[in-house]
Amino acid sequence: MSRRILVTSALPNANGPIHLGHVLEQIQTDIWVRFQRMRGNQATYVCADDTHGTATMIKAEQEGISAEALVENMRQLHLADSEGFLITHDNYYSTHSPENQHYSELIYNRLKEADLIFTEKVEQLYDPEKGLFLADRFVVGTCPRCKAPDQYGDNCEACGATYNANELIEPKSIFSGATPEMRDSEHYFFDLAKYTEFLKTWTRSDAVQDEIANKLAEWLDDGLRAWDISRDAPYFGFTIPGTTDKYFYVWMDAPIGYMASFQNLCDSRGDLNFDDYWAPDSSAEVHHFIGKDIVNFHALFWPAVLDGANFRTPTKVHTHGFLTVDGTKMSKSRGTFILAKTYLEHLNPEYLRYYFAAKLNGSADDLDLNLEDFAARVNSDLVGKVINIASRTAGFLVKQFDGVLATEIHDPELMSQFHAQVEPIAKLFEDGDTAKAMREITALADAANQYIAKHEPWNMAKDPEQRDAVQLVCSQGVNMFRCLAIFLKPTLPATAGKAEEFLNVGPLTWDDASTPLLGHSINKFKPMLQRIEGAQIQKMVEASKEPEAPTTKGSAKPEKQTKEQSKNAAEESNEITIDDFMKVQLKVARIIDAQPVEGADKLLQLTLDVGDHQRQVFSGIKAAYEAADLVGRLTVVVANLAPRKMRFGVSEGMVLAAGPGGSDIFLLSPDSGAEPGMDVK
């Protein structure tokens, strides 16, 4: 029986165009959806733009248009970019919709009836000139720790310190430049703590990857706090029922946008029913694809809200890591902050679909787009190996046999290796390990090319007595290519379409890879993919470069990015000057106490003797050392690193260690001759 699957990817924000970080997630989702459809499952893929919030309201004011017009314009741009990368949304909607308002109000009222909503006064910074409350990211000032100017109200990008916005020195609103005031306001909260035990069970039910479950366990063990679900007017969004000046916080109605987009699709199609997918006893599946920076929303808040409102919880939340380019954060100055639109102006979308597939392994590991490796792998794997199989064999069949394939397989043992991979490769796609799937596919392509090189049909064709052998060898080559085209179809849908035209067949299904084509007529081979030229990549990089906009003290800074955006789209270089390096003070310290940190998998709490004082440092070396074995050992500490407030306490420095990582991390031995407090030169 086929599965009924509803699939979503995270909602792009309506404040700007999408970049390759967004494209990574949509490609990952689309490959999984296309695979499910090839297996005969009913996979429905919906998404929407995330539209609500103060930032949207302010941007619309700046552009002199309504917020509704702004978000619809951006939705159309996002949709065009997604279609450019061959993403097959069944519906791409908006969170600013009547369906979303309906379900937001319905869910809120059900939560309230279940005694899961309460109100509480909160103190918050307020812009007296703009007349609105300010989130931390809307306040800038001088860091209270390192005194760096123009830092946001939640953390310092210069020294990494975290703090409250009201701790900033000379804070200013990014909207008006006014000095914020502290004011009280009544906020609405969802009592998430009541769902602690429920979530401890749910997160260990295969609903998330094991590594994500372990991370969530840290938050669960630390104690969940109530979730603020309201914002004060003025605000672009939906008012909370029973109020006139309180609005649903964007993270309340954004995930409900998945339901709203699906309801909108159901209303336009007769074969889908909302309750069949979202009722508590639904036998259908719901899968969310997200980045790891928003896992707390999707794997803690969202399932609790759904259960509290009498809806089903997600079947699985698939979490991926961040995207870097050439080993560093995406940068506008280096031209590696690449917009989807810019990429599409220079390169074939299937190149990137393949490269991302070759990197995604079903984990939350970060993924690097190395532009040199990108070109080399596409040219080698796809053009040089897969497409090469068809181009080397099809011509002989068309010229000498009118395109008719042989009626038997020349090398059944080799062909059986391809057929035997149908289910193993399917399992890899199901698990999201497309990286291993691509390796298995290219290994088969290598075997096919070795077979063709061994038999040399171009030489056999010169001998009339080997005419039948030419047909057999080339027909097997075409059949091996056909298997590879099927395995690659979720990743390369356009190329698969060209392969279907060449093979003279209808849409290929996954099961087609289990049996060969025999006695079948094919069409003339036409080139399916071109090699990537270095000049194309260079032009794309040059087109992505833009000069850094200077920020003057007291001027409005751009909207604070999300953690994913700041990791993927940071505009500064990782390089430091010798002057920067000379600021670092390294000292020898002796570990006088070491304790495991409750609730942390990798951390040890170290008490260090630095000669003239002691200090506490949290260090991720638990995999390499037992805590008791560290007492008396020497280490090197960054002595002038600003203290950093962590969930477990304040860390007053950084311990340096050498080694490849994991259990292979090395500190100084007690008898190395160094003494606590000594400078390291």
Secondary structure, DSSP 8 states (H G I E B T S, - for coil): ---EEEEEE---BTTS--BHHHHHHHHHHHHHHHHHHHTT-EEEEEEEEB--SHHHHHHHHHHTS-HHHHHHHHHHHHHHHHHHTT---SEEEESSSHHHHHHHHHHHHHHHHTT-EEEEEEEEEEETTTTEE--GGGEEEE-TTT--SSEESSB-TTT--B--GGGSEEEEETTT----EEEEEEEEEE-GGGGHHHHHHHTTTTSS-HHHHHHHHHHHHH----EE-EEESS-SS-B-TT-SSEEE-HHHHHHHHHHHHHHHHHHH-SS--HHHHHSTT--SEEEEEEEGGGHHIIIIIHHHHHHHTT----SEEEEE--EEETTB---TTTT---BHHHHHTTS-HHHHHHHHHTT--SS---EEE-HHHHHHHIIIIIIIIIIHHHHHHHHHHHHHHTTB--SS-S-HHHHHHHHTTHHHHHHHHHHT-HHHHHHHHHHHHHHHHHHHHHH-HHHHTT-GGGHHHHHHHHHHHHHHHHHHHHHHTTT-HHHHHHHHHHHT-S---GGGGGS---S-B------------HHHHHHHHHHH--------TTS-------HHHHHHH--S-S---HHHHHT--EEEEEEEEEEE-TT-SS-EEEEEE-SS-EEEEEES-TTT--HHHHTT-EEEEETT---EEETTEEE-SEEE-EEEETTEEE-B-TTSS--TT-B--
